[in-house]
Amino acid sequence: MVGGFPIGSNGQIKVNYGELVANAAVVIDQGYQLLYTNETTAGMSGGVVLTTGGLLVRMHGRGSQKC
């Protein structure tokens, strides 16, 4: 799960469910090595990434770049 406060959410937390896709074996710029399917929006950076049991995995950094 990824939880955060998107821009324009008026303080309402948004939680998106998804799956872990990959944990990069190589160093990626700025430490973005976990890849997951959860859709996130602007403003959710710094939110939590949790297991289904509620354990903290890490903090969400940035979403995918749409072209």
C-alpha positions in Angstrom: 0.0 0.0 0.0 1.1 3.6 -0.6 -0.5 6.3 1.4 -0.1 10.0 1.1 -1.7 13.4 0.7 -2.1 14.4 -3.0 -2.2 18.0 -4.0 -5.8 19.2 -3.6 -6.8 16.5 -1.2 -7.7 19.0 1.5 -5.8 16.9 4.1 -7.5 13.6 3.1 -5.1 10.7 2.9 -5.2 8.6 -0.3 -4.3 4.9 0.0 -3.5 2.9 -3.2 -3.0 -0.8 -3.3 -0.6 -2.6 -5.6 2.2 -5.1 -5.9 5.9 -5.0 -5.6 7.3 -5.5 -9.2 11.1 -5.3 -8.6 13.8 -4.4 -6.2 16.7 -3.2 -8.4 20.0 -5.0 -7.8 21.9 -2.0 -9.0 22.1 1.5 -7.5 19.5 3.8 -9.0 19.9 7.6 -8.8 18.6 9.0 -5.5 17.7 5.5 -4.1 14.6 4.8 -6.1 15.1 1.1 -6.3 11.7 -0.4 -5.4 9.2 -0.6 -8.3 5.5 -1.1 -7.5 2.3 -1.0 -9.4 0.5 1.5 -7.1 -0.7 4.6 -8.9 0.4 7.8 -7.1 -0.2 11.4 -7.8 1.7 14.7 -7.2 2.0 15.5 -3.5 2.2 11.9 -2.3 6.0 12.0 -2.1 7.1 11.3 1.4 4.1 9.1 2.1 4.4 5.6 3.4 4.9 2.3 1.6 3.4 -0.5 3.8 3.0 -4.2 3.6 -0.6 -5.7 3.8 0.2 -6.3 7.5 0.8 -2.6 8.0 4.6 -2.8 8.4 6.6 0.2 7.0 8.7 -0.8 4.0 10.0 2.7 3.1 8.9 6.2 2.2 7.4 6.8 -1.3 9.7 9.0 -3.4 8.2 9.7 -6.7 5.7 8.3 -9.2 6.2 7.3 -12.7 6.8 10.0 -15.3 4.0 10.1 -17.9 4.9 11.1 -21.4 
